[in-house]
């Protein structure tokens, strides 16, 4: 089978990570794949914020958990978080652009032996005053919306099996 199609079929979301950081070489390959995601009219509205320091990840995890209404770690112990943001002024495709970046990140990660998961609620986190403060602290100016958090690392669990594909997934006319 073609390696790209194999990656697309086999990648799964992982929700338990080892205390082991991915290498800069692997991270850079994953990030580069994110920059090649298609965007509406080639506008490249998304940006990626790479976070690997424990304190910032803990802060984001706590903010995310509060929105979710829990006190658990929504980042599942992953040691790398890539926050994907998109410039709202690049209408109408900024959310879709950021979503394609997220997909590229996760598929690229799997293709080189790194596990991942899309963690939602980035929109709410970065719409908050505290989230806006983080963007300012990071030097990010403009009208950005959170699209997703891509967590990366090495799984500390069995690899999940794919669910059966639903009937009627494909309609041919």
Beta strands, then each sheet from edge to edge (+ up, - down):
strand 1: 46-51
strand 2: 80-87
strand 3: 115-119
strand 4: 144-153
sheet 1: 1+ 2- 4+ 3-
end
